[in-house]
């Protein structure tokens, strides 16, 4: 057991020396975080499928506070609503709504 702890201490010392003390910032600064929050609140996403292509439900992100973001064609769309696990209800330009599963594409 003592040899294991000694080896662990030596390994830790070697890695610290190899990497140095400056590993860089892992998280955003308060200023960067404020800019990200502002961009999220003021984002103006048009209706999905406006580019003339199909609709692909890329994923549904659920935050720790329970709010959900639906990703369609690689962009978040606040007007789309997540439903059963892995599915979302997406409003179309025609006023209709379509239910898609994650990974499913509508032409």
C-alpha distance (Angstrom), angle and dihedral (degrees) to the residues before:
residue distance angle dihedral
X1 . . .
X2 3.81 . .
X3 3.79 91.6 .
X4 3.81 90.4 51.4
X5 3.81 91.8 52.6
X6 3.80 91.1 46.1
X7 3.81 90.5 50.7
X8 3.79 91.2 48.2
X9 3.81 91.1 50.8
X10 3.82 91.4 49.6
X11 3.79 91.9 47.9
X12 3.78 90.8 49.9
X13 3.80 91.5 50.3
X14 3.82 92.1 48.8
X15 3.79 93.7 48.9
X16 3.79 92.2 47.6
X17 3.78 90.5 51.8
X18 3.82 93.4 45.5
X19 3.81 95.0 49.3
X20 3.75 97.3 34.4
X21 3.76 125.3 -143.5
X22 3.80 95.6 -75.1
X23 3.80 106.9 79.6
X24 3.80 92.3 155.1
X25 3.77 131.2 -123.4
X26 3.79 116.6 -44.6
X27 3.81 98.7 -171.9
X28 3.80 133.1 39.0
X29 3.78 122.5 -86.1
X30 3.83 115.7 -112.3
X31 3.82 89.2 -103.7
X32 3.81 92.9 51.9
X33 3.81 90.8 46.7
X34 3.83 91.1 51.4
X35 3.81 90.2 52.1
X36 3.81 91.2 50.3
X37 3.81 91.7 49.7
X38 3.81 91.1 48.5
X39 3.81 91.1 50.5
X40 3.81 90.4 49.3
X41 3.82 93.1 50.9
X42 3.81 95.8 45.3
X43 3.79 97.5 40.7
X44 3.78 111.3 131.6
X45 3.76 109.0 -160.3
X46 3.76 116.7 -179.2
X47 3.77 123.0 -136.4
X48 3.80 113.7 -64.4
X49 3.77 116.4 -97.3
X50 3.79 95.1 24.6
X51 3.81 91.3 130.6
X52 3.81 89.5 68.8
X53 3.81 95.8 -111.1
X54 3.75 129.0 107.1
X55 3.77 127.7 -76.4
X56 3.79 118.3 -108.6
X57 3.78 119.8 -174.1
X58 3.81 100.5 -142.3
X59 3.77 97.9 -179.7
X60 3.78 151.2 -52.4
X61 3.78 119.8 -111.8
X62 3.80 117.0 -156.1
X63 3.79 115.3 -164.8
X64 3.77 124.9 -149.4
X65 3.82 89.7 -103.7
X66 3.82 90.4 58.0
X67 3.81 97.1 -107.8
X68 3.78 114.0 134.6
X69 3.79 133.4 -149.0
X70 3.81 119.7 -160.0
X71 3.82 116.3 -150.0
X72 3.82 116.6 -150.4
X73 3.81 121.6 177.9
X74 3.80 90.0 -11.0
X75 3.82 95.3 -54.1
X76 3.80 131.6 96.6
X77 3.80 114.5 -112.5
X78 3.80 116.4 -164.2
X79 3.81 93.9 -168.0
X80 3.82 93.0 62.2
X81 3.80 114.6 87.6
X82 3.79 127.2 -147.2
X83 3.80 113.7 -130.7
X84 3.79 128.6 169.6
X85 3.80 114.4 7.1
X86 3.78 108.6 -64.7
X87 3.82 96.5 7.6
X88 3.79 134.7 95.5
X89 3.79 136.5 -168.9
X90 3.80 108.6 -130.1
X91 3.82 123.0 -165.9
X92 3.80 115.0 -137.0
X93 3.80 128.8 -148.4
X94 3.82 89.0 -107.0
X95 3.80 91.2 63.0
X96 3.79 93.0 -106.9
X97 3.79 123.8 117.4
X98 3.77 128.7 -135.9
X99 3.81 129.0 -162.1
X100 3.81 115.4 -138.7
X101 3.79 133.4 178.5
X102 3.79 121.4 -134.2
X103 3.80 108.3 -80.4
X104 3.80 93.6 18.9
X105 3.82 119.8 125.5
X106 3.80 127.7 -152.3
X107 3.82 115.9 -157.3
